[in-house]
Each structure stands twice: as structure tokens, then as C-alpha cells.
């Protein structure tokens, strides 16, 4: 593994880890009032495209980070739809 891959994995870990506390907090509190559904949809689509790009480029850090983040963003969309007050 070269230094570029190491930098990629560190960046992937940090950006993915930064998103997880929001998922955990939303899951525990069920408070979705501050989450924007359009933002979540756009974010999910963007992450899906980054994941596809990572596969096309054969980039393990991109695949790793975006695989976890797409699950996290899907969970936030699910929480937003389930816990929103109608």
C-alpha cells in the first residue's frame, strides 16, 4: 500500500466517521425535525455516484467510505420518513 492509498483510507475513515454520530443521535432521539429530506436525497444520490466512481476507478478507500456512508444516509432517510410528524 502506497502513501496515496494511506491518505485515501485516512480521509475515508474521517469523513465516514464524522457522519455516524448524526445517525446514532437520530436513531436514539427519533428527532428528525432538523433534517432536510431534499438534502438527504441529494446526498444519497451523490454518495451512490461516488461509490460507482470508486468501483470504476478501482479505489478501495472510495469504495470503503462510500459503502458505509450510503448505508448511513439511507438510514437517515428512513428515519426522516418514519419519524416525521405528519
PDB file of N, CA, C and O in Angstrom, chain B, residues numbered from 101:
ATOM      1  N   UNK B 101       0.859  -1.176   0.000  1.00  0.00           N
ATOM      2  CA  UNK B 101       0.000   0.000   0.000  1.00  0.00           C
ATOM      3  C   UNK B 101       0.907   1.242   0.000  1.00  0.00           C
ATOM      4  O   UNK B 101       1.808   1.363   0.830  1.00  0.00           O
ATOM      5  N   UNK B 102       0.658   2.148  -0.929  1.00  0.00           N
ATOM      6  CA  UNK B 102       1.488   3.344  -1.028  1.00  0.00           C
ATOM      7  C   UNK B 102       0.881   4.497  -0.207  1.00  0.00           C
ATOM      8  O   UNK B 102      -0.210   4.368   0.348  1.00  0.00           O
ATOM      9  N   UNK B 103       1.594   5.598  -0.144  1.00  0.00           N
ATOM     10  CA  UNK B 103       1.150   6.726   0.686  1.00  0.00           C
ATOM     11  C   UNK B 103      -0.164   7.319   0.198  1.00  0.00           C
ATOM     12  O   UNK B 103      -0.937   7.837   1.003  1.00  0.00           O
ATOM     13  N   UNK B 104      -0.435   7.254  -1.105  1.00  0.00           N
ATOM     14  CA  UNK B 104      -1.701   7.779  -1.623  1.00  0.00           C
ATOM     15  C   UNK B 104      -2.887   6.975  -1.089  1.00  0.00           C
ATOM     16  O   UNK B 104      -3.912   7.541  -0.711  1.00  0.00           O
ATOM     17  N   UNK B 105      -2.735   5.659  -1.063  1.00  0.00           N
ATOM     18  CA  UNK B 105      -3.797   4.802  -0.519  1.00  0.00           C
ATOM     19  C   UNK B 105      -3.978   5.056   0.979  1.00  0.00           C
ATOM     20  O   UNK B 105      -5.107   5.074   1.468  1.00  0.00           O
ATOM     21  N   UNK B 106      -2.889   5.251   1.702  1.00  0.00           N
ATOM     22  CA  UNK B 106      -2.979   5.529   3.139  1.00  0.00           C
ATOM     23  C   UNK B 106      -3.724   6.840   3.369  1.00  0.00           C
ATOM     24  O   UNK B 106      -4.607   6.915   4.223  1.00  0.00           O
ATOM     25  N   UNK B 107      -3.368   7.868   2.610  1.00  0.00           N
ATOM     26  CA  UNK B 107      -4.076   9.150   2.733  1.00  0.00           C
ATOM     27  C   UNK B 107      -5.561   8.958   2.404  1.00  0.00           C
ATOM     28  O   UNK B 107      -6.428   9.498   3.091  1.00  0.00           O
ATOM     29  N   UNK B 108      -5.845   8.194   1.359  1.00  0.00           N
ATOM     30  CA  UNK B 108      -7.230   7.927   0.982  1.00  0.00           C
ATOM     31  C   UNK B 108      -8.001   7.213   2.078  1.00  0.00           C
ATOM     32  O   UNK B 108      -9.145   7.568   2.363  1.00  0.00           O
ATOM     33  N   UNK B 109      -7.393   6.212   2.697  1.00  0.00           N
ATOM     34  CA  UNK B 109      -8.077   5.484   3.768  1.00  0.00           C
ATOM     35  C   UNK B 109      -8.280   6.357   5.008  1.00  0.00           C
ATOM     36  O   UNK B 109      -9.323   6.270   5.655  1.00  0.00           O
ATOM     37  N   UNK B 110      -7.308   7.190   5.344  1.00  0.00           N
ATOM     38  CA  UNK B 110      -7.469   8.099   6.489  1.00  0.00           C
ATOM     39  C   UNK B 110      -8.593   9.091   6.206  1.00  0.00           C
ATOM     40  O   UNK B 110      -9.435   9.335   7.070  1.00  0.00           O
ATOM     41  N   UNK B 111      -8.613   9.658   5.016  1.00  0.00           N
ATOM     42  CA  UNK B 111      -9.680  10.584   4.640  1.00  0.00           C
ATOM     43  C   UNK B 111     -11.034   9.874   4.643  1.00  0.00           C
ATOM     44  O   UNK B 111     -12.021  10.422   5.133  1.00  0.00           O
ATOM     45  N   UNK B 112     -11.081   8.675   4.105  1.00  0.00           N
ATOM     46  CA  UNK B 112     -12.323   7.895   4.071  1.00  0.00           C
ATOM     47  C   UNK B 112     -12.824   7.606   5.483  1.00  0.00           C
ATOM     48  O   UNK B 112     -14.015   7.739   5.767  1.00  0.00           O
ATOM     49  N   UNK B 113     -11.921   7.216   6.348  1.00  0.00           N
ATOM     50  CA  UNK B 113     -12.317   6.928   7.726  1.00  0.00           C
ATOM     51  C   UNK B 113     -12.867   8.171   8.415  1.00  0.00           C
ATOM     52  O   UNK B 113     -13.923   8.118   9.045  1.00  0.00           O
ATOM     53  N   UNK B 114     -12.159   9.284   8.296  1.00  0.00           N
ATOM     54  CA  UNK B 114     -12.579  10.509   8.985  1.00  0.00           C
ATOM     55  C   UNK B 114     -13.917  11.037   8.469  1.00  0.00           C
ATOM     56  O   UNK B 114     -14.783  11.405   9.263  1.00  0.00           O
ATOM     57  N   UNK B 115     -14.091  11.077   7.159  1.00  0.00           N
ATOM     58  CA  UNK B 115     -15.350  11.618   6.629  1.00  0.00           C
ATOM     59  C   UNK B 115     -16.522  10.681   6.912  1.00  0.00           C
ATOM     60  O   UNK B 115     -17.642  11.140   7.136  1.00  0.00           O
ATOM     61  N   UNK B 116     -16.275   9.396   6.904  1.00  0.00           N
ATOM     62  CA  UNK B 116     -17.338   8.445   7.230  1.00  0.00           C
ATOM     63  C   UNK B 116     -17.659   8.487   8.717  1.00  0.00           C
ATOM     64  O   UNK B 116     -18.829   8.506   9.099  1.00  0.00           O
ATOM     65  N   UNK B 117     -16.642   8.502   9.549  1.00  0.00           N
ATOM     66  CA  UNK B 117     -16.843   8.551  10.998  1.00  0.00           C
ATOM     67  C   UNK B 117     -17.554   9.830  11.427  1.00  0.00           C
ATOM     68  O   UNK B 117     -18.325   9.818  12.387  1.00  0.00           O
ATOM     69  N   UNK B 118     -17.304  10.921  10.734  1.00  0.00           N
ATOM     70  CA  UNK B 118     -17.943  12.196  11.079  1.00  0.00           C
ATOM     71  C   UNK B 118     -19.452  12.136  10.886  1.00  0.00           C
ATOM     72  O   UNK B 118     -20.180  12.870  11.554  1.00  0.00           O
ATOM     73  N   UNK B 119     -19.927  11.303  10.014  1.00  0.00           N
ATOM     74  CA  UNK B 119     -21.352  11.197   9.713  1.00  0.00           C
ATOM     75  C   UNK B 119     -22.090  10.290  10.697  1.00  0.00           C
ATOM     76  O   UNK B 119     -23.288  10.469  10.914  1.00  0.00           O
ATOM     77  N   UNK B 120     -21.407   9.338  11.285  1.00  0.00           N
ATOM     78  CA  UNK B 120     -22.049   8.334  12.133  1.00  0.00           C
ATOM     79  C   UNK B 120     -22.698   8.876  13.407  1.00  0.00           C
ATOM     80  O   UNK B 120     -23.750   8.366  13.791  1.00  0.00           O
ATOM     81  N   UNK B 121     -22.130   9.887  14.092  1.00  0.00           N
ATOM     82  CA  UNK B 121     -22.819  10.404  15.274  1.00  0.00           C
ATOM     83  C   UNK B 121     -24.218  10.968  14.973  1.00  0.00           C
ATOM     84  O   UNK B 121     -25.115  10.867  15.810  1.00  0.00           O
ATOM     85  N   UNK B 122     -24.406  11.555  13.796  1.00  0.00           N
ATOM     86  CA  UNK B 122     -25.726  12.062  13.427  1.00  0.00           C
ATOM     87  C   UNK B 122     -26.726  10.917  13.267  1.00  0.00           C
ATOM     88  O   UNK B 122     -27.877  11.026  13.690  1.00  0.00           O
ATOM     89  N   UNK B 123     -26.285   9.836  12.664  1.00  0.00           N
ATOM     90  CA  UNK B 123     -27.152   8.668  12.501  1.00  0.00           C
ATOM     91  C   UNK B 123     -27.519   8.110  13.876  1.00  0.00           C
ATOM     92  O   UNK B 123     -28.684   7.810  14.136  1.00  0.00           O
ATOM     93  N   UNK B 124     -26.535   7.974  14.745  1.00  0.00           N
ATOM     94  CA  UNK B 124     -26.779   7.439  16.088  1.00  0.00           C
ATOM     95  C   UNK B 124     -27.730   8.344  16.878  1.00  0.00           C
ATOM     96  O   UNK B 124     -28.677   7.862  17.500  1.00  0.00           O
ATOM     97  N   UNK B 125     -27.476   9.647  16.850  1.00  0.00           N
ATOM     98  CA  UNK B 125     -28.319  10.583  17.590  1.00  0.00           C
ATOM     99  C   UNK B 125     -29.761  10.554  17.078  1.00  0.00           C
ATOM    100  O   UNK B 125     -30.707  10.565  17.867  1.00  0.00           O
ATOM    101  N   UNK B 126     -29.917  10.518  15.775  1.00  0.00           N
ATOM    102  CA  UNK B 126     -31.259  10.474  15.197  1.00  0.00           C
ATOM    103  C   UNK B 126     -31.963   9.184  15.580  1.00  0.00           C
ATOM    104  O   UNK B 126     -33.154   9.196  15.889  1.00  0.00           O
ATOM    105  N   UNK B 127     -31.248   8.087  15.563  1.00  0.00           N
ATOM    106  CA  UNK B 127     -31.818   6.803  15.933  1.00  0.00           C
ATOM    107  C   UNK B 127     -32.262   6.798  17.397  1.00  0.00           C
ATOM    108  O   UNK B 127     -33.342   6.302  17.717  1.00  0.00           O
ATOM    109  N   UNK B 128     -31.436   7.347  18.278  1.00  0.00           N
ATOM    110  CA  UNK B 128     -31.756   7.355  19.709  1.00  0.00           C
ATOM    111  C   UNK B 128     -32.888   8.329  20.053  1.00  0.00           C
ATOM    112  O   UNK B 128     -33.793   7.982  20.812  1.00  0.00           O
ATOM    113  N   UNK B 129     -32.841   9.541  19.501  1.00  0.00           N
ATOM    114  CA  UNK B 129     -33.813  10.567  19.878  1.00  0.00           C
ATOM    115  C   UNK B 129     -35.073  10.552  19.026  1.00  0.00           C
ATOM    116  O   UNK B 129     -36.118  11.055  19.439  1.00  0.00           O
ATOM    117  N   UNK B 130     -34.969   9.977  17.846  1.00  0.00           N
ATOM    118  CA  UNK B 130     -36.063   9.979  16.868  1.00  0.00           C
ATOM    119  C   UNK B 130     -36.489  11.394  16.486  1.00  0.00           C
ATOM    120  O   UNK B 130     -37.598  11.609  15.997  1.00  0.00           O
ATOM    121  N   UNK B 131     -35.603  12.346  16.713  1.00  0.00           N
ATOM    122  CA  UNK B 131     -35.852  13.741  16.345  1.00  0.00           C
ATOM    123  C   UNK B 131     -35.268  13.990  14.959  1.00  0.00           C
ATOM    124  O   UNK B 131     -34.051  14.040  14.780  1.00  0.00           O
ATOM    125  N   UNK B 132     -36.149  14.144  13.996  1.00  0.00           N
ATOM    126  CA  UNK B 132     -35.725  14.363  12.612  1.00  0.00           C
ATOM    127  C   UNK B 132     -36.097  15.760  12.122  1.00  0.00           C
ATOM    128  O   UNK B 132     -35.984  16.061  10.933  1.00  0.00           O
ATOM    129  N   UNK B 133     -36.533  16.596  13.034  1.00  0.00           N
ATOM    130  CA  UNK B 133     -37.037  17.915  12.643  1.00  0.00           C
ATOM    131  C   UNK B 133     -35.976  18.780  11.969  1.00  0.00           C
ATOM    132  O   UNK B 133     -36.313  19.632  11.148  1.00  0.00           O
ATOM    133  N   UNK B 134     -34.726  18.580  12.293  1.00  0.00           N
ATOM    134  CA  UNK B 134     -33.684  19.425  11.704  1.00  0.00           C
ATOM    135  C   UNK B 134     -33.083  18.830  10.431  1.00  0.00           C
ATOM    136  O   UNK B 134     -32.202  19.435   9.820  1.00  0.00           O
ATOM    137  N   UNK B 135     -33.550  17.657  10.031  1.00  0.00           N
ATOM    138  CA  UNK B 135     -33.030  17.026   8.818  1.00  0.00           C
ATOM    139  C   UNK B 135     -33.886  17.428   7.621  1.00  0.00           C
ATOM    140  O   UNK B 135     -35.114  17.366   7.673  1.00  0.00           O
ATOM    141  N   UNK B 136     -33.231  17.833   6.559  1.00  0.00           N
ATOM    142  CA  UNK B 136     -33.900  18.220   5.328  1.00  0.00           C
ATOM    143  C   UNK B 136     -33.980  17.014   4.391  1.00  0.00           C
ATOM    144  O   UNK B 136     -32.955  16.466   3.985  1.00  0.00           O
ATOM    145  N   UNK B 137     -35.198  16.608   4.053  1.00  0.00           N
ATOM    146  CA  UNK B 137     -35.366  15.457   3.172  1.00  0.00           C
ATOM    147  C   UNK B 137     -34.759  15.688   1.783  1.00  0.00           C
ATOM    148  O   UNK B 137     -34.092  14.793   1.265  1.00  0.00           O
ATOM    149  N   UNK B 138     -34.967  16.856   1.164  1.00  0.00           N
ATOM    150  CA  UNK B 138     -34.299  17.069  -0.131  1.00  0.00           C
ATOM    151  C   UNK B 138     -32.769  16.970  -0.032  1.00  0.00           C
ATOM    152  O   UNK B 138     -32.129  16.420  -0.927  1.00  0.00           O
ATOM    153  N   UNK B 139     -32.189  17.493   1.037  1.00  0.00           N
ATOM    154  CA  UNK B 139     -30.743  17.382   1.216  1.00  0.00           C
ATOM    155  C   UNK B 139     -30.331  15.919   1.350  1.00  0.00           C
ATOM    156  O   UNK B 139     -29.324  15.500   0.780  1.00  0.00           O
ATOM    157  N   UNK B 140     -31.104  15.149   2.099  1.00  0.00           N
ATOM    158  CA  UNK B 140     -30.777  13.740   2.277  1.00  0.00           C
ATOM    159  C   UNK B 140     -30.859  12.983   0.951  1.00  0.00           C
ATOM    160  O   UNK B 140     -30.010  12.138   0.669  1.00  0.00           O
ATOM    161  N   UNK B 141     -31.871  13.277   0.139  1.00  0.00           N
ATOM    162  CA  UNK B 141     -31.985  12.635  -1.171  1.00  0.00           C
ATOM    163  C   UNK B 141     -30.795  12.984  -2.064  1.00  0.00           C
ATOM    164  O   UNK B 141     -30.200  12.105  -2.689  1.00  0.00           O
ATOM    165  N   UNK B 142     -30.454  14.267  -2.119  1.00  0.00           N
ATOM    166  CA  UNK B 142     -29.318  14.696  -2.937  1.00  0.00           C
ATOM    167  C   UNK B 142     -28.015  14.066  -2.447  1.00  0.00           C
ATOM    168  O   UNK B 142     -27.191  13.621  -3.246  1.00  0.00           O
ATOM    169  N   UNK B 143     -27.841  14.032  -1.138  1.00  0.00           N
ATOM    170  CA  UNK B 143     -26.645  13.436  -0.552  1.00  0.00           C
ATOM    171  C   UNK B 143     -26.564  11.952  -0.905  1.00  0.00           C
ATOM    172  O   UNK B 143     -25.501  11.458  -1.283  1.00  0.00           O
ATOM    173  N   UNK B 144     -27.687  11.242  -0.780  1.00  0.00           N
ATOM    174  CA  UNK B 144     -27.726   9.805  -1.085  1.00  0.00           C
ATOM    175  C   UNK B 144     -27.342   9.547  -2.540  1.00  0.00           C
ATOM    176  O   UNK B 144     -26.543   8.656  -2.827  1.00  0.00           O
ATOM    177  N   UNK B 145     -27.913  10.327  -3.454  1.00  0.00           N
ATOM    178  CA  UNK B 145     -27.593  10.165  -4.871  1.00  0.00           C
ATOM    179  C   UNK B 145     -26.117  10.464  -5.125  1.00  0.00           C
ATOM    180  O   UNK B 145     -25.453   9.746  -5.872  1.00  0.00           O
ATOM    181  N   UNK B 146     -25.608  11.523  -4.503  1.00  0.00           N
ATOM    182  CA  UNK B 146     -24.194  11.862  -4.648  1.00  0.00           C
ATOM    183  C   UNK B 146     -23.285  10.763  -4.149  1.00  0.00           C
ATOM    184  O   UNK B 146     -22.293  10.430  -4.797  1.00  0.00           O
ATOM    185  N   UNK B 147     -23.616  10.196  -2.996  1.00  0.00           N
ATOM    186  CA  UNK B 147     -22.805   9.109  -2.441  1.00  0.00           C
ATOM    187  C   UNK B 147     -22.875   7.881  -3.345  1.00  0.00           C
ATOM    188  O   UNK B 147     -21.869   7.204  -3.558  1.00  0.00           O
ATOM    189  N   UNK B 148     -24.067   7.595  -3.879  1.00  0.00           N
ATOM    190  CA  UNK B 148     -24.206   6.458  -4.798  1.00  0.00           C
ATOM    191  C   UNK B 148     -23.308   6.652  -6.021  1.00  0.00           C
ATOM    192  O   UNK B 148     -22.665   5.709  -6.483  1.00  0.00           O
ATOM    193  N   UNK B 149     -23.269   7.874  -6.539  1.00  0.00           N
ATOM    194  CA  UNK B 149     -22.410   8.151  -7.689  1.00  0.00           C
ATOM    195  C   UNK B 149     -20.932   8.054  -7.324  1.00  0.00           C
ATOM    196  O   UNK B 149     -20.132   7.554  -8.114  1.00  0.00           O
ATOM    197  N   UNK B 150     -20.563   8.531  -6.129  1.00  0.00           N
ATOM    198  CA  UNK B 150     -19.171   8.385  -5.677  1.00  0.00           C
ATOM    199  C   UNK B 150     -18.808   6.902  -5.540  1.00  0.00           C
ATOM    200  O   UNK B 150     -17.690   6.502  -5.866  1.00  0.00           O
ATOM    201  N   UNK B 151     -19.750   6.097  -5.061  1.00  0.00           N
ATOM    202  CA  UNK B 151     -19.495   4.666  -4.916  1.00  0.00           C
ATOM    203  C   UNK B 151     -19.273   4.023  -6.287  1.00  0.00           C
ATOM    204  O   UNK B 151     -18.341   3.239  -6.468  1.00  0.00           O
ATOM    205  N   UNK B 152     -20.128   4.359  -7.244  1.00  0.00           N
ATOM    206  CA  UNK B 152     -19.951   3.846  -8.607  1.00  0.00           C
ATOM    207  C   UNK B 152     -18.591   4.282  -9.157  1.00  0.00           C
ATOM    208  O   UNK B 152     -17.863   3.483  -9.744  1.00  0.00           O
ATOM    209  N   UNK B 153     -18.265   5.545  -8.961  1.00  0.00           N
ATOM    210  CA  UNK B 153     -16.981   6.086  -9.412  1.00  0.00           C
ATOM    211  C   UNK B 153     -15.815   5.328  -8.773  1.00  0.00           C
ATOM    212  O   UNK B 153     -14.830   5.004  -9.436  1.00  0.00           O
ATOM    213  N   UNK B 154     -15.945   5.054  -7.481  1.00  0.00           N
ATOM    214  CA  UNK B 154     -14.899   4.302  -6.782  1.00  0.00           C
ATOM    215  C   UNK B 154     -14.698   2.922  -7.374  1.00  0.00           C
ATOM    216  O   UNK B 154     -13.565   2.464  -7.518  1.00  0.00           O
ATOM    217  N   UNK B 155     -15.811   2.245  -7.725  1.00  0.00           N
ATOM    218  CA  UNK B 155     -15.694   0.938  -8.369  1.00  0.00           C
ATOM    219  C   UNK B 155     -15.056   1.063  -9.753  1.00  0.00           C
ATOM    220  O   UNK B 155     -14.201   0.258 -10.122  1.00  0.00           O
ATOM    221  N   UNK B 156     -15.470   2.065 -10.508  1.00  0.00           N
ATOM    222  CA  UNK B 156     -14.908   2.262 -11.853  1.00  0.00           C
ATOM    223  C   UNK B 156     -13.417   2.561 -11.802  1.00  0.00           C
ATOM    224  O   UNK B 156     -12.660   2.121 -12.668  1.00  0.00           O
ATOM    225  N   UNK B 157     -12.997   3.309 -10.787  1.00  0.00           N
ATOM    226  CA  UNK B 157     -11.581   3.653 -10.631  1.00  0.00           C
ATOM    227  C   UNK B 157     -10.791   2.559  -9.905  1.00  0.00           C
ATOM    228  O   UNK B 157      -9.560   2.576  -9.904  1.00  0.00           O
ATOM    229  N   UNK B 158     -11.498   1.615  -9.294  1.00  0.00           N
ATOM    230  CA  UNK B 158     -10.820   0.580  -8.519  1.00  0.00           C
ATOM    231  C   UNK B 158     -10.147   1.140  -7.283  1.00  0.00           C
ATOM    232  O   UNK B 158      -9.038   0.738  -6.934  1.00  0.00           O
ATOM    233  N   UNK B 159     -10.831   2.085  -6.612  1.00  0.00           N
ATOM    234  CA  UNK B 159     -10.254   2.766  -5.454  1.00  0.00           C
ATOM    235  C   UNK B 159     -10.813   2.193  -4.151  1.00  0.00           C
ATOM    236  O   UNK B 159     -11.940   2.517  -3.776  1.00  0.00           O
ATOM    237  N   UNK B 160     -10.052   1.351  -3.455  1.00  0.00           N
ATOM    238  CA  UNK B 160     -10.535   0.781  -2.195  1.00  0.00           C
ATOM    239  C   UNK B 160     -10.985   1.824  -1.166  1.00  0.00           C
ATOM    240  O   UNK B 160     -12.017   1.619  -0.527  1.00  0.00           O
ATOM    241  N   UNK B 161     -10.252   2.945  -0.974  1.00  0.00           N
ATOM    242  CA  UNK B 161     -10.728   3.923   0.011  1.00  0.00           C
ATOM    243  C   UNK B 161     -12.104   4.507  -0.350  1.00  0.00           C
ATOM    244  O   UNK B 161     -12.948   4.698   0.525  1.00  0.00           O
ATOM    245  N   UNK B 162     -12.319   4.783  -1.621  1.00  0.00           N
ATOM    246  CA  UNK B 162     -13.613   5.338  -2.042  1.00  0.00           C
ATOM    247  C   UNK B 162     -14.725   4.307  -1.876  1.00  0.00           C
ATOM    248  O   UNK B 162     -15.829   4.640  -1.444  1.00  0.00           O
ATOM    249  N   UNK B 163     -14.435   3.084  -2.213  1.00  0.00           N
ATOM    250  CA  UNK B 163     -15.441   2.019  -2.079  1.00  0.00           C
ATOM    251  C   UNK B 163     -15.769   1.808  -0.612  1.00  0.00           C
ATOM    252  O   UNK B 163     -16.939   1.702  -0.246  1.00  0.00           O
ATOM    253  N   UNK B 164     -14.751   1.748   0.226  1.00  0.00           N
ATOM    254  CA  UNK B 164     -14.939   1.550   1.667  1.00  0.00           C
ATOM    255  C   UNK B 164     -15.792   2.656   2.275  1.00  0.00           C
ATOM    256  O   UNK B 164     -16.803   2.387   2.924  1.00  0.00           O
ATOM    257  N   UNK B 165     -15.380   3.894   2.062  1.00  0.00           N
ATOM    258  CA  UNK B 165     -16.064   5.027   2.687  1.00  0.00           C
ATOM    259  C   UNK B 165     -17.478   5.179   2.176  1.00  0.00           C
ATOM    260  O   UNK B 165     -18.403   5.369   2.966  1.00  0.00           O
ATOM    261  N   UNK B 166     -17.662   5.099   0.889  1.00  0.00           N
ATOM    262  CA  UNK B 166     -18.979   5.345   0.327  1.00  0.00           C
ATOM    263  C   UNK B 166     -19.941   4.190   0.559  1.00  0.00           C
ATOM    264  O   UNK B 166     -21.153   4.402   0.584  1.00  0.00           O
ATOM    265  N   UNK B 167     -19.435   2.979   0.728  1.00  0.00           N
ATOM    266  CA  UNK B 167     -20.306   1.851   1.082  1.00  0.00           C
ATOM    267  C   UNK B 167     -20.915   2.063   2.463  1.00  0.00           C
ATOM    268  O   UNK B 167     -22.105   1.819   2.665  1.00  0.00           O
ATOM    269  N   UNK B 168     -20.116   2.507   3.393  1.00  0.00           N
ATOM    270  CA  UNK B 168     -20.624   2.760   4.746  1.00  0.00           C
ATOM    271  C   UNK B 168     -21.516   4.001   4.758  1.00  0.00           C
ATOM    272  O   UNK B 168     -22.572   4.000   5.390  1.00  0.00           O
ATOM    273  N   UNK B 169     -21.103   5.036   4.076  1.00  0.00           N
ATOM    274  CA  UNK B 169     -21.868   6.288   4.090  1.00  0.00           C
ATOM    275  C   UNK B 169     -23.198   6.146   3.384  1.00  0.00           C
ATOM    276  O   UNK B 169     -24.167   6.791   3.786  1.00  0.00           O
ATOM    277  N   UNK B 170     -23.285   5.332   2.354  1.00  0.00           N
ATOM    278  CA  UNK B 170     -24.573   5.163   1.674  1.00  0.00           C
ATOM    279  C   UNK B 170     -25.576   4.454   2.599  1.00  0.00           C
ATOM    280  O   UNK B 170     -26.769   4.757   2.578  1.00  0.00           O
ATOM    281  N   UNK B 171     -25.086   3.524   3.396  1.00  0.00           N
ATOM    282  CA  UNK B 171     -25.960   2.868   4.376  1.00  0.00           C
ATOM    283  C   UNK B 171     -26.408   3.880   5.429  1.00  0.00           C
ATOM    284  O   UNK B 171     -27.582   3.917   5.799  1.00  0.00           O
ATOM    285  N   UNK B 172     -25.480   4.691   5.906  1.00  0.00           N
ATOM    286  CA  UNK B 172     -25.805   5.708   6.905  1.00  0.00           C
ATOM    287  C   UNK B 172     -26.813   6.713   6.363  1.00  0.00           C
ATOM    288  O   UNK B 172     -27.758   7.077   7.063  1.00  0.00           O
ATOM    289  N   UNK B 173     -26.625   7.162   5.132  1.00  0.00           N
ATOM    290  CA  UNK B 173     -27.546   8.145   4.570  1.00  0.00           C
ATOM    291  C   UNK B 173     -28.911   7.515   4.312  1.00  0.00           C
ATOM    292  O   UNK B 173     -29.937   8.174   4.479  1.00  0.00           O
ATOM    293  N   UNK B 174     -28.934   6.243   3.906  1.00  0.00           N
ATOM    294  CA  UNK B 174     -30.211   5.550   3.747  1.00  0.00           C
ATOM    295  C   UNK B 174     -30.952   5.479   5.082  1.00  0.00           C
ATOM    296  O   UNK B 174     -32.164   5.682   5.138  1.00  0.00           O
ATOM    297  N   UNK B 175     -30.215   5.190   6.153  1.00  0.00           N
ATOM    298  CA  UNK B 175     -30.848   5.135   7.475  1.00  0.00           C
ATOM    299  C   UNK B 175     -31.444   6.485   7.863  1.00  0.00           C
ATOM    300  O   UNK B 175     -32.541   6.537   8.419  1.00  0.00           O
ATOM    301  N   UNK B 176     -30.742   7.567   7.581  1.00  0.00           N
ATOM    302  CA  UNK B 176     -31.285   8.890   7.899  1.00  0.00           C
ATOM    303  C   UNK B 176     -32.544   9.185   7.086  1.00  0.00           C
ATOM    304  O   UNK B 176     -33.490   9.774   7.608  1.00  0.00           O
ATOM    305  N   UNK B 177     -32.567   8.788   5.824  1.00  0.00           N
ATOM    306  CA  UNK B 177     -33.788   8.960   5.016  1.00  0.00           C
ATOM    307  C   UNK B 177     -34.915   8.137   5.611  1.00  0.00           C
ATOM    308  O   UNK B 177     -36.039   8.622   5.739  1.00  0.00           O
ATOM    309  N   UNK B 178     -34.623   6.902   5.973  1.00  0.00           N
ATOM    310  CA  UNK B 178     -35.628   6.046   6.600  1.00  0.00           C
ATOM    311  C   UNK B 178     -36.151   6.679   7.892  1.00  0.00           C
ATOM    312  O   UNK B 178     -37.361   6.741   8.108  1.00  0.00           O
ATOM    313  N   UNK B 179     -35.246   7.145   8.746  1.00  0.00           N
ATOM    314  CA  UNK B 179     -35.661   7.783   9.998  1.00  0.00           C
ATOM    315  C   UNK B 179     -36.505   9.026   9.722  1.00  0.00           C
ATOM    316  O   UNK B 179     -37.514   9.255  10.388  1.00  0.00           O
ATOM    317  N   UNK B 180     -36.097   9.814   8.756  1.00  0.00           N
ATOM    318  CA  UNK B 180     -36.833  11.046   8.427  1.00  0.00           C
ATOM    319  C   UNK B 180     -38.255  10.707   7.985  1.00  0.00           C
ATOM    320  O   UNK B 180     -39.209  11.355   8.418  1.00  0.00           O
ATOM    321  N   UNK B 181     -38.401   9.714   7.141  1.00  0.00           N
ATOM    322  CA  UNK B 181     -39.734   9.316   6.657  1.00  0.00           C
ATOM    323  C   UNK B 181     -40.561   8.669   7.762  1.00  0.00           C
ATOM    324  O   UNK B 181     -41.771   8.884   7.843  1.00  0.00           O
ATOM    325  N   UNK B 182     -39.925   7.894   8.593  1.00  0.00           N
ATOM    326  CA  UNK B 182     -40.667   7.167   9.649  1.00  0.00           C
ATOM    327  C   UNK B 182     -41.052   8.074  10.818  1.00  0.00           C
ATOM    328  O   UNK B 182     -42.168   7.976  11.328  1.00  0.00           O
ATOM    329  N   UNK B 183     -40.150   8.952  11.248  1.00  0.00           N
ATOM    330  CA  UNK B 183     -40.374   9.719  12.458  1.00  0.00           C
ATOM    331  C   UNK B 183     -40.876  11.144  12.240  1.00  0.00           C
ATOM    332  O   UNK B 183     -41.105  11.872  13.207  1.00  0.00           O
ATOM    333  N   UNK B 184     -41.048  11.546  10.997  1.00  0.00           N
ATOM    334  CA  UNK B 184     -41.573  12.889  10.745  1.00  0.00           C
ATOM    335  C   UNK B 184     -43.009  12.980  11.210  1.00  0.00           C
ATOM    336  O   UNK B 184     -43.805  12.059  11.029  1.00  0.00           O
ATOM    337  N   UNK B 185     -43.323  14.119  11.817  1.00  0.00           N
ATOM    338  CA  UNK B 185     -44.692  14.352  12.237  1.00  0.00           C
ATOM    339  C   UNK B 185     -45.475  14.805  11.013  1.00  0.00           C
ATOM    340  O   UNK B 185     -45.092  15.761  10.337  1.00  0.00           O
ATOM    341  N   UNK B 186     -46.538  14.135  10.744  1.00  0.00           N
ATOM    342  CA  UNK B 186     -47.337  14.418   9.542  1.00  0.00           C
ATOM    343  C   UNK B 186     -48.338  15.510   9.809  1.00  0.00           C
ATOM    344  O   UNK B 186     -49.099  15.883   8.916  1.00  0.00           O
TER     345      UNK B 186
END
